[in-house]
Amino acid sequence: MDQTIVVAAYATIGSELKQLQRTSWIATAYMLTVTSFQPLYGKLSDIFGRKAVLLSAYAIFAFGSLACGLARNLDQLILGRALAGIGGGGMTTIVSIILSDVVPLCLRGKWQGYVNIIYTCGSISGAPLGGVLTDYIGWRWVFMIQAPIALIAMFLVSFYLHLPRVSDSDFSAKLKRIDVVGSIALVISIFALLMAFDHGGNISWMDNTTYISIGVFALASASFILVEAHLASEPIVPLKIIFDKYLLGAYLSNFFGVAVMMTIFFYMPLFGWLVWVTWEWFYYAGAILLLFFTGLAFHSGVGVAIDECNNNVWINKGAGTTTALIALISNAGQENQAMATAASYLFRSLGGIIGVSFGNTIEQQVLQKSLKRRLSGNDINKIIQCVRESLNCINMLEPSIQAVVQDTYSLAVQTIMVYVLIAAALALMASIFIQVKNIAN
């Protein structure tokens, strides 16, 4: 729910803060820290224990959500979402790792299916709830309402989750086991990649800042690979797990599949605004996401039947998340399950970040080029800047110009959907290479 409840408020936030062209950073800042810390949570849970790390993740997420609700500008909001993402990375990864610890592999698909259905129900409720809160109370409560929910989760985990205690070794010795250098290199590489997409899409791909961002990304990525391959005593993401031929298909299927899903999440509310330009468009945006998640919930339940079928065959967006994870765990082996699970979530988060960022790049490029071609006059640059910053600006334009701007936004969304179709096809192709394995034993 933490992701979908925010989606319906993006356009309102951007328009109120007059930075509509940067609202993709509300999603990407969250996904940036989720991606960076997810593989680290896998190692932290091995060192400090699953329960302690999960409780810490809930606390960080609650504090970050509260900070978002109190933000006074978009930069503060982005920082709050980044902090919430640090906790969010643990909330998803640790739960999946705990399931792998306590559930036999032959039943893992069934229980993952249950978890996915619960997750999808939360996602379904998030979209319309976000629309109602944005319209009646204000967009700040979209974030602040998540803090007490996280506190309730902390209470339930504290009293009802019973796991074996980890060894009571020296705390400083535990800290030394953390791959700090690899984590920093991963954060820098992802941040630089996002900067390249954001600056290239909004300013110019030929600008020096874009070149520098791409260079930093290449250097940080090379450093990360070097550290993980040769220097880290306990890598956060062992390269042998990433490039294993039987695991790579599952990783790539998750990467492209989540890129599709997150891009749809982000741009369906904008589509709703284009179709229903009324004060009720929040509800229509939520309804679109509700329909999407209803289909997702139906297919997520396929994991419940996996232990009956004893193998993984069908891969699609809803079912693919479950079946790809079970295929990955069954091929990773017992000793590598936690790290393979963390790596899987890393690829999912990378897909979400790059998917939304690439979608924003397409949107801004289409808007700038098409509006410059179709509009004329001395105020053309001012109009383009205004409509990229706030949807409310469109209502202040002449009717003929309004029609051109709305048509251009529609063209941008259509172009993004073509990219979504290509990414979905790549997810399907990657799923072909997932190894089918009998899990009855």
Contacts in CASP RR format, 6 or more apart in sequence:
PFRMAT RR
TARGET T0000
AUTHOR 0000-0000-0000
METHOD contacts of the structure
MODEL  1
MDQTIVVAAYATIGSELKQLQRTSWIATAYMLTVTSFQPLYGKLSDIFGR
KAVLLSAYAIFAFGSLACGLARNLDQLILGRALAGIGGGGMTTIVSIILS
DVVPLCLRGKWQGYVNIIYTCGSISGAPLGGVLTDYIGWRWVFMIQAPIA
LIAMFLVSFYLHLPRVSDSDFSAKLKRIDVVGSIALVISIFALLMAFDHG
GNISWMDNTTYISIGVFALASASFILVEAHLASEPIVPLKIIFDKYLLGA
YLSNFFGVAVMMTIFFYMPLFGWLVWVTWEWFYYAGAILLLFFTGLAFHS
GVGVAIDECNNNVWINKGAGTTTALIALISNAGQENQAMATAASYLFRSL
GGIIGVSFGNTIEQQVLQKSLKRRLSGNDINKIIQCVRESLNCINMLEPS
IQAVVQDTYSLAVQTIMVYVLIAAALALMASIFIQVKNIAN
1 122 0 8 1.000
1 123 0 8 1.000
1 125 0 8 1.000
1 126 0 8 1.000
1 129 0 8 1.000
1 146 0 8 1.000
1 149 0 8 1.000
2 61 0 8 1.000
2 65 0 8 1.000
2 84 0 8 1.000
2 88 0 8 1.000
2 146 0 8 1.000
3 27 0 8 1.000
3 30 0 8 1.000
3 123 0 8 1.000
3 262 0 8 1.000
3 265 0 8 1.000
4 122 0 8 1.000
4 123 0 8 1.000
4 124 0 8 1.000
4 126 0 8 1.000
4 127 0 8 1.000
4 265 0 8 1.000
4 289 0 8 1.000
4 293 0 8 1.000
5 126 0 8 1.000
5 127 0 8 1.000
5 129 0 8 1.000
5 130 0 8 1.000
5 133 0 8 1.000
5 142 0 8 1.000
5 145 0 8 1.000
5 146 0 8 1.000
6 26 0 8 1.000
6 27 0 8 1.000
6 130 0 8 1.000
6 142 0 8 1.000
6 143 0 8 1.000
7 127 0 8 1.000
7 130 0 8 1.000
7 265 0 8 1.000
7 266 0 8 1.000
7 268 0 8 1.000
7 269 0 8 1.000
7 285 0 8 1.000
7 289 0 8 1.000
8 127 0 8 1.000
8 128 0 8 1.000
8 130 0 8 1.000
8 131 0 8 1.000
8 134 0 8 1.000
8 142 0 8 1.000
8 269 0 8 1.000
8 282 0 8 1.000
8 285 0 8 1.000
8 286 0 8 1.000
8 289 0 8 1.000
9 130 0 8 1.000
9 131 0 8 1.000
9 133 0 8 1.000
9 134 0 8 1.000
9 139 0 8 1.000
9 142 0 8 1.000
10 23 0 8 1.000
10 26 0 8 1.000
10 27 0 8 1.000
10 266 0 8 1.000
10 269 0 8 1.000
10 270 0 8 1.000
11 20 0 8 1.000
11 23 0 8 1.000
11 269 0 8 1.000
11 270 0 8 1.000
11 273 0 8 1.000
11 391 0 8 1.000
12 134 0 8 1.000
12 139 0 8 1.000
12 282 0 8 1.000
13 23 0 8 1.000
13 26 0 8 1.000
13 74 0 8 1.000
13 77 0 8 1.000
13 139 0 8 1.000
14 20 0 8 1.000
14 22 0 8 1.000
14 23 0 8 1.000
14 74 0 8 1.000
14 389 0 8 1.000
14 390 0 8 1.000
15 390 0 8 1.000
15 391 0 8 1.000
15 392 0 8 1.000
16 139 0 8 1.000
17 73 0 8 1.000
17 74 0 8 1.000
17 77 0 8 1.000
18 389 0 8 1.000
18 390 0 8 1.000
19 74 0 8 1.000
19 389 0 8 1.000
20 388 0 8 1.000
20 389 0 8 1.000
20 390 0 8 1.000
20 391 0 8 1.000
21 202 0 8 1.000
21 364 0 8 1.000
21 388 0 8 1.000
21 389 0 8 1.000
22 74 0 8 1.000
22 198 0 8 1.000
22 202 0 8 1.000
23 74 0 8 1.000
24 198 0 8 1.000
24 266 0 8 1.000
24 356 0 8 1.000
24 357 0 8 1.000
24 359 0 8 1.000
24 360 0 8 1.000
25 74 0 8 1.000
25 78 0 8 1.000
25 198 0 8 1.000
26 74 0 8 1.000
26 77 0 8 1.000
26 78 0 8 1.000
26 81 0 8 1.000
27 81 0 8 1.000
27 262 0 8 1.000
27 265 0 8 1.000
27 266 0 8 1.000
27 356 0 8 1.000
28 194 0 8 1.000
28 198 0 8 1.000
28 353 0 8 1.000
28 356 0 8 1.000
28 357 0 8 1.000
29 78 0 8 1.000
29 79 0 8 1.000
29 80 0 8 1.000
29 81 0 8 1.000
29 82 0 8 1.000
30 81 0 8 1.000
30 82 0 8 1.000
30 84 0 8 1.000
30 85 0 8 1.000
31 85 0 8 1.000
31 262 0 8 1.000
31 349 0 8 1.000
31 352 0 8 1.000
31 353 0 8 1.000
31 356 0 8 1.000
32 82 0 8 1.000
32 187 0 8 1.000
32 190 0 8 1.000
32 191 0 8 1.000
32 194 0 8 1.000
32 353 0 8 1.000
33 82 0 8 1.000
33 83 0 8 1.000
33 84 0 8 1.000
33 85 0 8 1.000
33 86 0 8 1.000
33 87 0 8 1.000
33 89 0 8 1.000
34 85 0 8 1.000
34 86 0 8 1.000
34 87 0 8 1.000
34 88 0 8 1.000
34 89 0 8 1.000
34 92 0 8 1.000
34 349 0 8 1.000
35 186 0 8 1.000
35 190 0 8 1.000
35 346 0 8 1.000
35 349 0 8 1.000
35 350 0 8 1.000
35 353 0 8 1.000
36 183 0 8 1.000
36 186 0 8 1.000
36 187 0 8 1.000
36 190 0 8 1.000
37 85 0 8 1.000
37 86 0 8 1.000
37 87 0 8 1.000
37 89 0 8 1.000
37 90 0 8 1.000
37 183 0 8 1.000
38 89 0 8 1.000
38 90 0 8 1.000
38 92 0 8 1.000
38 93 0 8 1.000
38 342 0 8 1.000
38 345 0 8 1.000
38 346 0 8 1.000
38 349 0 8 1.000
39 186 0 8 1.000
39 236 0 8 1.000
39 237 0 8 1.000
39 339 0 8 1.000
39 342 0 8 1.000
39 343 0 8 1.000
39 345 0 8 1.000
39 346 0 8 1.000
40 178 0 8 1.000
40 179 0 8 1.000
40 183 0 8 1.000
40 236 0 8 1.000
41 53 0 8 1.000
41 57 0 8 1.000
41 89 0 8 1.000
41 90 0 8 1.000
41 93 0 8 1.000
41 94 0 8 1.000
41 342 0 8 1.000
42 93 0 8 1.000
42 94 0 8 1.000
42 97 0 8 1.000
42 236 0 8 1.000
42 338 0 8 1.000
42 339 0 8 1.000
42 341 0 8 1.000
42 342 0 8 1.000
43 177 0 8 1.000
43 178 0 8 1.000
43 179 0 8 1.000
43 234 0 8 1.000
43 236 0 8 1.000
43 339 0 8 1.000
43 342 0 8 1.000
44 53 0 8 1.000
44 178 0 8 1.000
45 53 0 8 1.000
45 54 0 8 1.000
45 94 0 8 1.000
45 97 0 8 1.000
45 338 0 8 1.000
46 338 0 8 1.000
47 166 0 8 1.000
47 174 0 8 1.000
47 177 0 8 1.000
47 178 0 8 1.000
48 166 0 8 1.000
48 174 0 8 1.000
49 163 0 8 1.000
49 165 0 8 1.000
49 166 0 8 1.000
50 94 0 8 1.000
50 97 0 8 1.000
50 98 0 8 1.000
50 101 0 8 1.000
50 163 0 8 1.000
51 157 0 8 1.000
51 161 0 8 1.000
51 163 0 8 1.000
53 90 0 8 1.000
53 94 0 8 1.000
54 90 0 8 1.000
54 91 0 8 1.000
54 94 0 8 1.000
54 95 0 8 1.000
54 98 0 8 1.000
54 157 0 8 1.000
54 161 0 8 1.000
55 154 0 8 1.000
55 157 0 8 1.000
55 158 0 8 1.000
56 87 0 8 1.000
57 86 0 8 1.000
57 87 0 8 1.000
57 88 0 8 1.000
57 89 0 8 1.000
57 90 0 8 1.000
57 91 0 8 1.000
57 94 0 8 1.000
58 87 0 8 1.000
58 91 0 8 1.000
58 150 0 8 1.000
58 151 0 8 1.000
58 153 0 8 1.000
58 154 0 8 1.000
58 157 0 8 1.000
59 150 0 8 1.000
59 154 0 8 1.000
60 83 0 8 1.000
60 84 0 8 1.000
60 85 0 8 1.000
60 86 0 8 1.000
60 87 0 8 1.000
60 88 0 8 1.000
61 84 0 8 1.000
61 85 0 8 1.000
61 86 0 8 1.000
61 87 0 8 1.000
61 88 0 8 1.000
61 91 0 8 1.000
61 146 0 8 1.000
61 150 0 8 1.000
62 146 0 8 1.000
62 147 0 8 1.000
62 148 0 8 1.000
62 150 0 8 1.000
62 151 0 8 1.000
62 154 0 8 1.000
63 83 0 8 1.000
63 84 0 8 1.000
63 147 0 8 1.000
64 80 0 8 1.000
64 81 0 8 1.000
64 83 0 8 1.000
64 84 0 8 1.000
64 85 0 8 1.000
64 147 0 8 1.000
65 80 0 8 1.000
65 84 0 8 1.000
65 143 0 8 1.000
65 144 0 8 1.000
65 146 0 8 1.000
65 147 0 8 1.000
65 150 0 8 1.000
66 143 0 8 1.000
66 144 0 8 1.000
66 147 0 8 1.000
67 76 0 8 1.000
67 79 0 8 1.000
67 80 0 8 1.000
67 83 0 8 1.000
67 84 0 8 1.000
68 77 0 8 1.000
68 80 0 8 1.000
68 81 0 8 1.000
68 84 0 8 1.000
68 140 0 8 1.000
68 143 0 8 1.000
68 144 0 8 1.000
69 77 0 8 1.000
69 140 0 8 1.000
69 141 0 8 1.000
69 143 0 8 1.000
69 144 0 8 1.000
70 76 0 8 1.000
70 140 0 8 1.000
70 144 0 8 1.000
71 77 0 8 1.000
71 79 0 8 1.000
71 80 0 8 1.000
71 140 0 8 1.000
84 146 0 8 1.000
89 345 0 8 1.000
89 349 0 8 1.000
91 153 0 8 1.000
92 345 0 8 1.000
93 341 0 8 1.000
93 342 0 8 1.000
93 345 0 8 1.000
95 115 0 8 1.000
96 112 0 8 1.000
96 115 0 8 1.000
96 325 0 8 1.000
96 341 0 8 1.000
96 345 0 8 1.000
97 337 0 8 1.000
97 338 0 8 1.000
97 341 0 8 1.000
97 342 0 8 1.000
98 161 0 8 1.000
98 163 0 8 1.000
99 108 0 8 1.000
99 111 0 8 1.000
99 112 0 8 1.000
99 115 0 8 1.000
100 108 0 8 1.000
100 329 0 8 1.000
100 337 0 8 1.000
100 338 0 8 1.000
100 341 0 8 1.000
101 163 0 8 1.000
101 338 0 8 1.000
102 163 0 8 1.000
103 111 0 8 1.000
105 326 0 8 1.000
105 329 0 8 1.000
105 330 0 8 1.000
105 439 0 8 1.000
106 307 0 8 1.000
106 310 0 8 1.000
106 439 0 8 1.000
106 440 0 8 1.000
106 441 0 8 1.000
107 307 0 8 1.000
108 306 0 8 1.000
108 307 0 8 1.000
108 326 0 8 1.000
108 329 0 8 1.000
108 439 0 8 1.000
109 303 0 8 1.000
109 304 0 8 1.000
109 306 0 8 1.000
109 307 0 8 1.000
109 322 0 8 1.000
109 326 0 8 1.000
110 303 0 8 1.000
110 304 0 8 1.000
110 305 0 8 1.000
110 306 0 8 1.000
110 307 0 8 1.000
112 303 0 8 1.000
112 322 0 8 1.000
112 325 0 8 1.000
112 326 0 8 1.000
113 300 0 8 1.000
113 301 0 8 1.000
113 302 0 8 1.000
113 303 0 8 1.000
113 304 0 8 1.000
113 322 0 8 1.000
114 304 0 8 1.000
116 300 0 8 1.000
116 301 0 8 1.000
116 303 0 8 1.000
116 318 0 8 1.000
116 321 0 8 1.000
116 322 0 8 1.000
117 297 0 8 1.000
117 300 0 8 1.000
117 301 0 8 1.000
119 300 0 8 1.000
120 293 0 8 1.000
120 296 0 8 1.000
120 297 0 8 1.000
120 300 0 8 1.000
121 297 0 8 1.000
123 293 0 8 1.000
123 296 0 8 1.000
124 289 0 8 1.000
124 290 0 8 1.000
124 293 0 8 1.000
124 294 0 8 1.000
124 297 0 8 1.000
127 285 0 8 1.000
127 286 0 8 1.000
127 288 0 8 1.000
127 289 0 8 1.000
127 290 0 8 1.000
127 293 0 8 1.000
128 283 0 8 1.000
128 286 0 8 1.000
128 287 0 8 1.000
128 289 0 8 1.000
128 290 0 8 1.000
130 142 0 8 1.000
130 282 0 8 1.000
130 286 0 8 1.000
131 142 0 8 1.000
131 282 0 8 1.000
131 283 0 8 1.000
131 285 0 8 1.000
131 286 0 8 1.000
132 282 0 8 1.000
132 283 0 8 1.000
133 139 0 8 1.000
133 141 0 8 1.000
133 142 0 8 1.000
133 145 0 8 1.000
134 142 0 8 1.000
134 282 0 8 1.000
135 279 0 8 1.000
135 282 0 8 1.000
135 283 0 8 1.000
177 233 0 8 1.000
177 234 0 8 1.000
179 227 0 8 1.000
179 228 0 8 1.000
179 232 0 8 1.000
179 234 0 8 1.000
179 235 0 8 1.000
179 236 0 8 1.000
181 227 0 8 1.000
181 231 0 8 1.000
181 232 0 8 1.000
182 223 0 8 1.000
182 224 0 8 1.000
182 227 0 8 1.000
182 228 0 8 1.000
182 232 0 8 1.000
182 235 0 8 1.000
182 236 0 8 1.000
183 236 0 8 1.000
185 220 0 8 1.000
185 221 0 8 1.000
185 223 0 8 1.000
185 224 0 8 1.000
185 227 0 8 1.000
186 220 0 8 1.000
186 224 0 8 1.000
186 236 0 8 1.000
186 237 0 8 1.000
188 216 0 8 1.000
188 220 0 8 1.000
189 216 0 8 1.000
189 217 0 8 1.000
189 220 0 8 1.000
189 221 0 8 1.000
189 223 0 8 1.000
189 224 0 8 1.000
190 350 0 8 1.000
190 353 0 8 1.000
192 213 0 8 1.000
192 214 0 8 1.000
192 215 0 8 1.000
192 216 0 8 1.000
192 217 0 8 1.000
192 220 0 8 1.000
193 213 0 8 1.000
193 217 0 8 1.000
193 353 0 8 1.000
193 354 0 8 1.000
193 357 0 8 1.000
194 353 0 8 1.000
194 357 0 8 1.000
195 209 0 8 1.000
195 213 0 8 1.000
195 216 0 8 1.000
196 210 0 8 1.000
196 213 0 8 1.000
196 214 0 8 1.000
196 217 0 8 1.000
197 354 0 8 1.000
197 357 0 8 1.000
197 358 0 8 1.000
197 360 0 8 1.000
197 361 0 8 1.000
198 357 0 8 1.000
198 360 0 8 1.000
198 361 0 8 1.000
199 207 0 8 1.000
199 209 0 8 1.000
199 210 0 8 1.000
199 213 0 8 1.000
200 207 0 8 1.000
200 210 0 8 1.000
200 361 0 8 1.000
201 360 0 8 1.000
201 361 0 8 1.000
201 364 0 8 1.000
201 365 0 8 1.000
202 364 0 8 1.000
203 209 0 8 1.000
203 210 0 8 1.000
204 210 0 8 1.000
225 239 0 8 1.000
227 235 0 8 1.000
228 235 0 8 1.000
228 236 0 8 1.000
228 237 0 8 1.000
228 238 0 8 1.000
228 239 0 8 1.000
229 235 0 8 1.000
229 239 0 8 1.000
236 342 0 8 1.000
237 339 0 8 1.000
237 342 0 8 1.000
237 343 0 8 1.000
237 346 0 8 1.000
238 336 0 8 1.000
238 339 0 8 1.000
241 247 0 8 1.000
241 332 0 8 1.000
241 336 0 8 1.000
241 339 0 8 1.000
241 340 0 8 1.000
241 343 0 8 1.000
242 248 0 8 1.000
242 251 0 8 1.000
242 343 0 8 1.000
244 331 0 8 1.000
244 332 0 8 1.000
246 331 0 8 1.000
246 435 0 8 1.000
247 328 0 8 1.000
247 331 0 8 1.000
247 332 0 8 1.000
247 340 0 8 1.000
247 343 0 8 1.000
248 433 0 8 1.000
249 324 0 8 1.000
249 430 0 8 1.000
249 431 0 8 1.000
249 433 0 8 1.000
249 434 0 8 1.000
250 324 0 8 1.000
250 325 0 8 1.000
250 327 0 8 1.000
250 328 0 8 1.000
250 331 0 8 1.000
250 344 0 8 1.000
250 434 0 8 1.000
251 328 0 8 1.000
251 343 0 8 1.000
251 344 0 8 1.000
251 347 0 8 1.000
252 347 0 8 1.000
252 426 0 8 1.000
252 427 0 8 1.000
252 430 0 8 1.000
252 433 0 8 1.000
253 315 0 8 1.000
253 320 0 8 1.000
253 324 0 8 1.000
253 427 0 8 1.000
253 430 0 8 1.000
253 431 0 8 1.000
253 434 0 8 1.000
254 321 0 8 1.000
254 324 0 8 1.000
254 325 0 8 1.000
254 344 0 8 1.000
254 347 0 8 1.000
254 348 0 8 1.000
254 351 0 8 1.000
255 347 0 8 1.000
255 348 0 8 1.000
255 350 0 8 1.000
255 351 0 8 1.000
255 427 0 8 1.000
255 430 0 8 1.000
256 351 0 8 1.000
256 423 0 8 1.000
256 424 0 8 1.000
256 426 0 8 1.000
256 427 0 8 1.000
256 430 0 8 1.000
257 317 0 8 1.000
257 351 0 8 1.000
257 423 0 8 1.000
257 424 0 8 1.000
257 427 0 8 1.000
258 347 0 8 1.000
258 348 0 8 1.000
258 349 0 8 1.000
258 351 0 8 1.000
258 352 0 8 1.000
259 351 0 8 1.000
259 352 0 8 1.000
259 354 0 8 1.000
259 355 0 8 1.000
259 358 0 8 1.000
259 423 0 8 1.000
260 317 0 8 1.000
260 420 0 8 1.000
260 423 0 8 1.000
260 424 0 8 1.000
260 427 0 8 1.000
261 296 0 8 1.000
261 317 0 8 1.000
261 352 0 8 1.000
262 351 0 8 1.000
262 352 0 8 1.000
262 355 0 8 1.000
262 356 0 8 1.000
263 352 0 8 1.000
263 355 0 8 1.000
263 356 0 8 1.000
263 358 0 8 1.000
263 359 0 8 1.000
263 416 0 8 1.000
263 419 0 8 1.000
263 420 0 8 1.000
263 423 0 8 1.000
264 292 0 8 1.000
264 420 0 8 1.000
265 289 0 8 1.000
266 356 0 8 1.000
266 359 0 8 1.000
267 359 0 8 1.000
267 363 0 8 1.000
267 413 0 8 1.000
267 416 0 8 1.000
268 285 0 8 1.000
268 288 0 8 1.000
268 289 0 8 1.000
268 292 0 8 1.000
269 285 0 8 1.000
269 286 0 8 1.000
269 288 0 8 1.000
269 289 0 8 1.000
270 409 0 8 1.000
270 413 0 8 1.000
271 285 0 8 1.000
271 288 0 8 1.000
271 413 0 8 1.000
272 281 0 8 1.000
272 284 0 8 1.000
272 285 0 8 1.000
272 288 0 8 1.000
273 281 0 8 1.000
273 285 0 8 1.000
273 391 0 8 1.000
274 406 0 8 1.000
274 409 0 8 1.000
274 410 0 8 1.000
274 413 0 8 1.000
275 284 0 8 1.000
276 284 0 8 1.000
277 406 0 8 1.000
295 318 0 8 1.000
296 317 0 8 1.000
296 318 0 8 1.000
299 316 0 8 1.000
299 317 0 8 1.000
299 318 0 8 1.000
299 319 0 8 1.000
299 320 0 8 1.000
300 318 0 8 1.000
300 319 0 8 1.000
300 321 0 8 1.000
300 322 0 8 1.000
301 319 0 8 1.000
301 322 0 8 1.000
302 314 0 8 1.000
302 318 0 8 1.000
302 319 0 8 1.000
302 320 0 8 1.000
302 322 0 8 1.000
302 323 0 8 1.000
303 319 0 8 1.000
303 322 0 8 1.000
303 323 0 8 1.000
303 326 0 8 1.000
306 312 0 8 1.000
306 322 0 8 1.000
306 323 0 8 1.000
306 326 0 8 1.000
306 439 0 8 1.000
307 439 0 8 1.000
310 438 0 8 1.000
310 439 0 8 1.000
310 440 0 8 1.000
311 436 0 8 1.000
311 437 0 8 1.000
311 438 0 8 1.000
311 439 0 8 1.000
312 323 0 8 1.000
312 324 0 8 1.000
312 326 0 8 1.000
312 327 0 8 1.000
312 434 0 8 1.000
312 436 0 8 1.000
312 437 0 8 1.000
313 323 0 8 1.000
313 436 0 8 1.000
314 320 0 8 1.000
314 323 0 8 1.000
315 323 0 8 1.000
315 324 0 8 1.000
315 428 0 8 1.000
315 431 0 8 1.000
315 434 0 8 1.000
317 424 0 8 1.000
317 427 0 8 1.000
320 431 0 8 1.000
323 434 0 8 1.000
324 344 0 8 1.000
324 431 0 8 1.000
324 434 0 8 1.000
325 341 0 8 1.000
325 344 0 8 1.000
326 439 0 8 1.000
327 434 0 8 1.000
327 435 0 8 1.000
327 436 0 8 1.000
327 437 0 8 1.000
328 340 0 8 1.000
328 341 0 8 1.000
328 344 0 8 1.000
329 337 0 8 1.000
329 340 0 8 1.000
329 341 0 8 1.000
330 437 0 8 1.000
330 439 0 8 1.000
331 435 0 8 1.000
331 437 0 8 1.000
332 339 0 8 1.000
332 340 0 8 1.000
333 340 0 8 1.000
355 423 0 8 1.000
358 419 0 8 1.000
359 416 0 8 1.000
359 419 0 8 1.000
362 412 0 8 1.000
362 415 0 8 1.000
362 416 0 8 1.000
362 419 0 8 1.000
363 412 0 8 1.000
363 413 0 8 1.000
363 415 0 8 1.000
363 416 0 8 1.000
364 388 0 8 1.000
366 408 0 8 1.000
366 411 0 8 1.000
366 412 0 8 1.000
366 415 0 8 1.000
367 384 0 8 1.000
367 387 0 8 1.000
367 388 0 8 1.000
367 408 0 8 1.000
367 409 0 8 1.000
367 412 0 8 1.000
368 384 0 8 1.000
368 388 0 8 1.000
370 408 0 8 1.000
370 411 0 8 1.000
370 412 0 8 1.000
371 380 0 8 1.000
371 383 0 8 1.000
371 384 0 8 1.000
371 387 0 8 1.000
371 404 0 8 1.000
371 405 0 8 1.000
371 408 0 8 1.000
372 380 0 8 1.000
372 384 0 8 1.000
374 404 0 8 1.000
374 408 0 8 1.000
375 383 0 8 1.000
375 384 0 8 1.000
375 401 0 8 1.000
375 404 0 8 1.000
383 397 0 8 1.000
383 401 0 8 1.000
383 405 0 8 1.000
386 393 0 8 1.000
387 393 0 8 1.000
387 394 0 8 1.000
387 397 0 8 1.000
387 405 0 8 1.000
394 402 0 8 1.000
394 405 0 8 1.000
394 406 0 8 1.000
395 402 0 8 1.000
397 405 0 8 1.000
END
